[in-house]
């Protein structure tokens, strides 16, 4: 199908003064301000404040737009509310409040972006998410230099000891630069970069979801300097990516690349196909040549992470059957694996365990429904962005999502839904 044919099927653009009046800065502040918020330990706190601002603007201008996808996510968030009755301790109540805050932040940003007019464009969102990508790479590189450092944030220092002594809270407000693992019998320690996130797997998921956005930024860039910076970023991320030994991250990147190449090839877009394919081949050669496979094999041999995961999956599923509607409100300690909690080895399992099968079904209805609804992307940049939703639909089975990973998914979904329903008043092609 030609680009002009696809575009001709897009509903006409609707221009509304109320939606044009919504300012871009609350959403962009979430993205451009992330480095500062992280250093302060205020990522979620700032997000809550900006959520109040966005809700105020939406109410002031009566500018809320509802499109398919908004309903399912709203229903999911509403369902999470009564699940709080299953919480059985103060520490788990804090975890519930933290996760609910994230849902409120990203859900509001999702609706706000859909509702905004030409003042919050696709270019703005892609550029902002690429800033987060650059900062993620910078955090990974810093972790290789100072892996044993743990950041002391101003917000964390204000917390009472009874709160900050909780391991989960400590990792959030006193985040380590890297996870340093010492598996018994291993000939080497594993230094796995995690900054600017609490865990190494969170770093890997951020790279999976944000790298396609950076590629989209490259495609839409008008500046050679910006394109050169993105190429440098792609090169720089190799070292921390290898250090994580994160198999799911590499599988996700390959899946995204293959998806984009196939979609572009079907549209007979030779230049982008060759560029992405060449980049993928070069990256694979560099990674394998530097011992990636042997590193992953060593970590698997001494860590047995797959065996632990499958054991937790079985336990999580069977315990979820005992509370299938409201779940347990939050993950709880495993009965079979010490030092690990059921409902923490993947976002799907967290949803199932914490919010029951209904909560899981509502979220998957949103994500998978949005992915299917927006697959007929009109331009090259949209196809690359759509790969974010495709990959997210898979990686949530094995990895969790923090606020920035969720925000990336929701903002990409918002941009694609806007274009799908003819609400993008600024960019109608590309």
C-alpha positions as CSV (number, residue, x, y, z in Angstrom):
1,X,0.0,0.0,0.0
2,X,1.4,3.4,-0.9
3,X,1.8,6.2,1.7
4,X,-0.8,8.3,-0.1
5,X,-3.3,5.5,-0.1
6,X,-2.8,4.9,3.7
7,X,-3.1,8.6,4.3
8,X,-6.3,8.9,2.3
9,X,-8.0,6.5,4.7
10,X,-7.2,8.6,7.7
11,X,-10.2,10.6,9.0
12,X,-10.1,14.3,8.4
13,X,-8.2,16.4,10.9
14,X,-10.4,18.1,13.5
15,X,-9.3,21.5,14.7
16,X,-10.6,22.7,18.0
17,X,-9.5,25.9,19.7
18,X,-9.9,24.3,23.2
19,X,-7.4,21.5,22.2
20,X,-5.0,24.0,20.6
21,X,-4.9,25.9,23.8
22,X,-3.4,23.0,25.8
23,X,0.2,23.8,26.4
24,X,2.9,21.3,25.7
25,X,5.2,22.0,28.7
26,X,3.6,19.6,31.3
27,X,4.2,16.5,29.2
28,X,7.6,17.7,28.0
29,X,8.7,18.5,31.5
30,X,8.2,14.9,32.4
31,X,10.7,14.0,29.7
32,X,13.2,16.8,29.7
33,X,13.2,17.1,33.4
34,X,13.8,13.4,34.1
35,X,17.6,13.8,34.7
36,X,17.0,16.5,37.4
37,X,14.0,14.6,38.9
38,X,16.2,11.4,39.2
39,X,19.0,13.3,40.9
40,X,16.6,14.7,43.4
41,X,14.8,11.4,43.9
42,X,11.6,13.2,42.9
43,X,10.6,11.5,39.6
44,X,7.2,10.2,40.9
45,X,6.7,13.3,43.1
46,X,7.3,15.6,40.2
47,X,5.1,13.4,38.0
48,X,2.2,13.7,40.5
49,X,2.6,17.5,40.5
50,X,2.6,17.7,36.7
51,X,-0.4,15.3,36.7
52,X,-2.3,17.9,38.7
53,X,-1.3,20.6,36.3
54,X,-2.4,18.5,33.3
55,X,-5.8,17.7,34.9
56,X,-6.3,21.3,35.6
57,X,-5.7,22.3,32.0
58,X,-8.0,19.5,30.7
59,X,-10.7,20.7,33.1
60,X,-10.2,24.4,32.3
61,X,-10.4,24.0,28.6
62,X,-12.8,21.0,28.6
63,X,-10.5,19.5,26.1
64,X,-10.6,15.7,27.0
65,X,-10.7,13.5,23.9
66,X,-11.8,9.9,24.2
67,X,-10.7,7.5,21.5
68,X,-10.6,3.7,21.6
69,X,-7.8,2.8,24.0
70,X,-8.6,5.5,26.5
71,X,-11.6,3.5,27.7
72,X,-9.7,0.3,28.3
73,X,-6.9,2.0,30.2
74,X,-9.3,4.1,32.3
75,X,-11.3,0.9,33.2
76,X,-8.0,-0.7,34.2
77,X,-7.0,2.2,36.5
78,X,-10.5,2.2,38.0
79,X,-10.3,-1.5,38.7
80,X,-7.0,-1.1,40.5
81,X,-8.7,1.1,43.1
82,X,-10.7,-1.6,45.0
83,X,-7.7,-3.9,44.9
84,X,-6.3,-1.8,47.8
85,X,-8.5,-3.8,50.2
86,X,-6.3,-6.8,49.7
87,X,-3.2,-5.0,51.1
88,X,-2.1,-6.6,54.4
89,X,0.8,-4.4,55.6
90,X,2.0,-0.8,55.7
91,X,5.0,-1.5,53.5
92,X,2.9,-3.1,50.8
93,X,0.5,-0.2,51.0
94,X,3.4,2.1,50.1
95,X,4.2,-0.2,47.1
96,X,0.6,0.0,46.1
97,X,0.5,3.8,46.4
98,X,3.7,4.0,44.3
99,X,2.4,1.8,41.5
100,X,-1.0,3.6,41.5
101,X,0.7,7.0,41.3
102,X,2.6,5.8,38.2
103,X,-0.6,4.7,36.6
104,X,-2.2,8.0,37.3
105,X,0.8,9.9,35.9
106,X,1.2,8.0,32.7
107,X,-2.6,7.7,32.2
108,X,-3.1,11.4,32.5
109,X,-0.1,12.1,30.2
110,X,-1.7,9.6,27.7
111,X,-5.1,11.4,27.6
112,X,-3.4,14.9,27.6
113,X,-1.2,14.0,24.6
114,X,-4.2,12.7,22.7
115,X,-6.2,15.8,23.6
116,X,-3.5,18.3,22.8
117,X,-3.4,20.1,19.5
118,X,-0.5,21.3,17.4
119,X,1.4,22.7,20.4
120,X,2.3,19.1,21.4
121,X,3.5,17.4,18.2
122,X,4.9,14.0,17.4
123,X,8.3,15.7,16.9
124,X,8.1,17.1,20.5
125,X,7.3,13.7,22.0
126,X,10.0,11.8,20.0
127,X,12.6,14.4,20.9
128,X,11.7,14.3,24.6
129,X,11.8,10.5,24.7
130,X,15.2,10.6,22.9
131,X,16.5,12.8,25.7
132,X,15.5,10.1,28.2
133,X,17.3,7.6,25.9
134,X,20.5,9.6,26.0
135,X,20.3,9.9,29.8
136,X,19.8,6.2,30.1
137,X,22.9,5.5,28.1
138,X,24.8,8.1,30.1
139,X,23.7,6.4,33.3
140,X,24.9,3.0,32.0
141,X,28.3,4.4,31.1
142,X,28.6,6.0,34.5
143,X,27.7,2.7,36.1
144,X,30.7,1.0,34.4
145,X,33.0,3.6,35.9
146,X,31.6,3.9,39.4
147,X,29.5,0.7,39.9
148,X,29.6,0.6,43.7
149,X,28.3,4.1,44.1
150,X,24.7,4.5,45.5
151,X,23.1,7.9,44.9
152,X,21.8,9.8,48.0
153,X,18.9,11.9,46.8
154,X,17.6,14.9,48.7
155,X,14.1,13.4,48.9
156,X,15.6,10.1,50.2
157,X,17.5,11.9,52.9
158,X,14.2,13.4,54.1
159,X,12.5,10.1,54.6
160,X,12.3,8.6,58.1
161,X,14.5,5.6,58.7
162,X,11.4,3.4,59.2
163,X,10.5,4.1,55.6
164,X,14.0,4.2,53.9
165,X,15.0,0.9,55.6
166,X,12.6,-0.9,53.3
167,X,14.7,-2.4,50.5
168,X,12.3,-1.4,47.7
169,X,12.1,2.2,49.0
170,X,15.9,2.3,49.4
171,X,16.4,1.2,45.7
172,X,14.0,3.9,44.6
173,X,15.3,6.9,46.6
174,X,19.0,5.7,47.1
175,X,19.4,4.1,43.7
176,X,22.6,2.1,42.9
177,X,24.6,2.8,39.8
178,X,24.8,-0.9,39.1
179,X,23.8,-4.3,40.4
180,X,26.9,-6.2,41.4
181,X,26.2,-9.9,41.6
182,X,28.5,-12.5,43.1
183,X,27.1,-15.9,42.1
184,X,28.6,-18.8,44.0
185,X,31.3,-20.5,42.0
186,X,31.4,-17.9,39.3
187,X,34.9,-17.0,38.1
188,X,33.9,-13.4,37.9
189,X,31.5,-10.9,39.4
190,X,28.7,-9.5,37.2
191,X,28.6,-5.7,37.1
192,X,25.2,-4.9,35.5
193,X,24.5,-1.1,34.9
194,X,21.1,0.0,36.3
195,X,21.3,3.9,36.6
196,X,19.1,5.9,36.1
197,X,16.8,3.1,37.2
198,X,16.7,0.9,40.3
199,X,17.5,-2.4,38.6
200,X,19.6,-3.7,35.7
201,X,16.5,-5.2,34.0
202,X,14.8,-1.8,34.1
203,X,17.8,-0.3,32.3
204,X,17.5,-3.0,29.6
205,X,13.7,-2.5,29.1
206,X,14.3,1.3,28.8
207,X,16.9,0.6,26.0
208,X,14.5,-1.8,24.3
209,X,11.6,0.7,24.3
210,X,13.6,3.9,23.7
211,X,16.1,2.8,21.0
212,X,13.3,2.6,18.3
213,X,12.2,6.1,19.4
214,X,15.8,7.3,18.9
215,X,15.8,5.8,15.4
216,X,12.5,7.6,14.7
217,X,14.2,10.8,15.9
218,X,17.0,10.2,13.5
219,X,14.6,9.7,10.6
220,X,12.6,12.9,11.4
221,X,15.7,15.0,12.3
222,X,16.4,18.2,10.3
223,X,19.9,18.6,11.8
224,X,22.9,16.5,10.8
225,X,24.3,17.2,14.2
226,X,21.3,15.6,15.9
227,X,21.6,12.6,13.6
228,X,25.3,12.3,14.4
229,X,24.6,12.5,18.1
230,X,22.1,9.6,17.8
231,X,24.7,7.5,15.9
232,X,27.2,8.2,18.7
233,X,24.5,7.2,21.3
234,X,23.9,3.9,19.5
235,X,27.6,3.2,19.6
236,X,28.0,4.3,23.2
237,X,25.2,2.0,24.5
238,X,27.0,-1.1,23.3
239,X,29.3,-1.3,26.4
240,X,26.7,-1.0,29.1
241,X,24.3,-3.2,27.1
242,X,26.9,-6.0,27.0
243,X,27.6,-5.6,30.7
244,X,23.9,-6.1,31.6
245,X,24.0,-9.5,30.0
246,X,20.3,-9.0,29.5
247,X,19.0,-11.6,27.0
248,X,15.5,-10.2,26.8
249,X,16.9,-6.8,25.9
250,X,18.8,-8.1,22.9
251,X,15.9,-10.2,21.8
252,X,13.7,-7.2,22.0
253,X,16.0,-5.1,20.0
254,X,16.3,-7.7,17.3
255,X,12.5,-8.1,17.3
256,X,12.0,-4.3,16.8
257,X,14.6,-4.2,14.0
258,X,13.1,-7.2,12.2
259,X,9.6,-5.8,12.5
260,X,10.6,-2.4,11.1
261,X,12.7,-3.9,8.3
262,X,9.8,-6.2,7.2
263,X,7.2,-3.4,7.3
264,X,9.4,-1.0,5.3
265,X,10.4,-3.7,2.9
266,X,6.7,-4.4,2.2
267,X,6.3,-0.7,1.4
268,X,9.4,-0.9,-0.9
269,X,11.4,1.6,1.2
270,X,14.8,0.4,0.2
271,X,17.0,3.1,1.8
272,X,15.6,2.8,5.4
273,X,15.6,-1.0,5.1
274,X,19.2,-1.2,4.1
275,X,20.3,1.3,6.8
276,X,18.6,-0.5,9.6
277,X,19.6,-3.9,8.4
278,X,23.3,-2.8,8.1
279,X,23.2,-1.2,11.6
280,X,21.8,-4.4,13.0
281,X,24.4,-6.6,11.4
282,X,27.3,-4.3,12.5
283,X,25.9,-4.3,16.1
284,X,25.5,-8.1,16.2
285,X,29.1,-8.6,14.9
286,X,30.5,-6.2,17.5
287,X,28.5,-7.8,20.4
288,X,29.4,-11.4,19.5
289,X,33.0,-10.4,18.8
290,X,33.3,-8.9,22.2
291,X,32.1,-12.1,24.0
292,X,28.4,-11.4,24.5
293,X,27.4,-15.0,24.1
294,X,30.0,-16.4,26.5
295,X,29.1,-13.7,29.1
296,X,25.4,-14.6,28.9
297,X,26.3,-18.3,29.1
298,X,28.5,-17.8,32.2
299,X,25.8,-15.8,33.9
300,X,23.2,-18.4,33.1
301,X,25.4,-21.3,34.3
302,X,26.1,-19.8,37.7
303,X,23.0,-17.7,38.2
304,X,20.2,-20.1,37.1
305,X,17.9,-17.0,36.5
306,X,15.7,-19.0,34.1
307,X,15.0,-21.7,36.6
308,X,14.1,-19.2,39.3
309,X,11.8,-17.4,36.9
310,X,9.9,-20.4,35.9
311,X,9.5,-21.5,39.5
312,X,8.1,-18.0,40.4
313,X,5.8,-18.0,37.3
314,X,4.2,-21.3,38.5
315,X,3.8,-20.0,42.1
316,X,2.4,-16.7,40.9
317,X,-0.2,-18.3,38.7
318,X,-1.3,-20.8,41.3
319,X,-1.5,-18.2,44.1
320,X,-3.4,-15.8,41.7
321,X,-6.0,-18.5,41.3
322,X,-6.8,-18.2,45.0
323,X,-7.6,-14.5,44.6
324,X,-8.6,-14.2,40.9
325,X,-10.6,-10.9,41.0
326,X,-8.8,-8.4,43.2
327,X,-5.5,-10.2,43.4
328,X,-3.4,-9.3,46.5
329,X,-2.9,-5.5,45.9
330,X,0.9,-5.9,45.6
331,X,3.6,-8.5,45.3
332,X,4.2,-10.7,48.3
333,X,7.2,-12.8,49.4
334,X,7.6,-16.1,47.5
335,X,6.9,-19.3,49.5
336,X,9.5,-21.2,47.4
337,X,12.3,-18.8,46.4
338,X,14.1,-16.9,49.2
339,X,14.6,-13.2,48.9
340,X,12.2,-12.9,45.9
341,X,8.6,-11.9,45.7
342,X,5.8,-13.5,43.7
343,X,4.5,-11.0,41.1
344,X,7.8,-9.3,40.4
345,X,9.3,-11.2,37.5
346,X,7.4,-9.4,34.7
347,X,4.7,-6.8,34.4
348,X,2.1,-9.4,33.3
349,X,2.7,-11.4,36.5
350,X,2.6,-8.3,38.6
351,X,-0.7,-7.3,37.2
352,X,-2.1,-10.8,37.6
353,X,-0.9,-11.2,41.2
354,X,-1.6,-7.7,42.3
355,X,-4.9,-6.8,40.5
356,X,-6.3,-10.2,39.5
357,X,-7.1,-11.6,36.1
358,X,-9.6,-8.8,35.5
359,X,-6.9,-6.2,35.9
360,X,-4.6,-8.1,33.7
361,X,-7.3,-8.5,31.0
362,X,-8.1,-4.8,31.0
363,X,-4.4,-3.8,30.6
364,X,-3.8,-6.3,27.8
365,X,-7.0,-5.1,26.1
366,X,-5.5,-1.6,26.1
367,X,-2.0,-2.5,25.0
368,X,-2.8,-5.2,22.4
369,X,-5.9,-3.4,21.2
370,X,-3.9,-0.2,20.7
371,X,-1.1,-2.1,18.9
372,X,-3.6,-3.7,16.5
373,X,-5.5,-0.5,16.0
374,X,-2.5,1.5,15.0
375,X,-0.6,-1.0,12.9
376,X,-1.6,0.7,9.6
377,X,1.0,3.4,10.3
378,X,1.1,6.1,7.5
379,X,4.8,6.9,7.5
380,X,8.3,5.5,8.1
381,X,8.6,7.3,11.5
382,X,5.2,5.9,12.6
383,X,6.3,2.3,11.7
384,X,9.4,2.7,13.8
385,X,7.3,4.0,16.7
386,X,4.8,1.2,16.3
387,X,7.6,-1.3,16.9
388,X,7.7,0.1,20.5
389,X,4.2,-1.2,21.1
390,X,4.9,-4.5,19.4
391,X,8.0,-5.1,21.5
392,X,6.3,-3.9,24.7
393,X,3.5,-6.5,24.1
394,X,6.2,-9.2,24.3
395,X,8.7,-8.0,26.9
396,X,6.1,-7.4,29.6
397,X,5.9,-11.2,30.0
398,X,9.4,-11.3,31.5
399,X,10.2,-7.8,32.6
400,X,8.6,-5.1,34.8
401,X,7.9,-1.5,33.9
402,X,9.0,1.6,35.8
403,X,7.6,5.0,35.3
404,X,9.7,6.1,32.3
405,X,9.2,2.8,30.5
406,X,5.4,3.1,31.0
407,X,5.5,6.7,30.0
408,X,7.3,5.7,26.7
409,X,4.7,3.2,25.9
410,X,1.8,5.5,26.7
411,X,3.2,8.5,24.8
412,X,4.0,6.5,21.7
413,X,0.5,5.0,21.9
414,X,-1.0,8.5,22.2
415,X,0.9,9.8,19.2
416,X,-0.1,6.8,17.0
417,X,-3.8,7.0,18.2
418,X,-3.8,10.7,17.4
419,X,-2.7,10.0,13.8
420,X,-5.0,7.0,13.5
421,X,-8.1,9.1,14.3
422,X,-7.0,12.2,12.5
423,X,-6.4,14.3,15.6
424,X,-2.8,15.3,14.7
425,X,-3.2,18.9,13.6
426,X,0.5,19.6,13.0
427,X,2.0,16.5,11.3
428,X,0.0,14.5,8.8
429,X,2.8,12.6,7.0
430,X,6.3,11.2,7.5
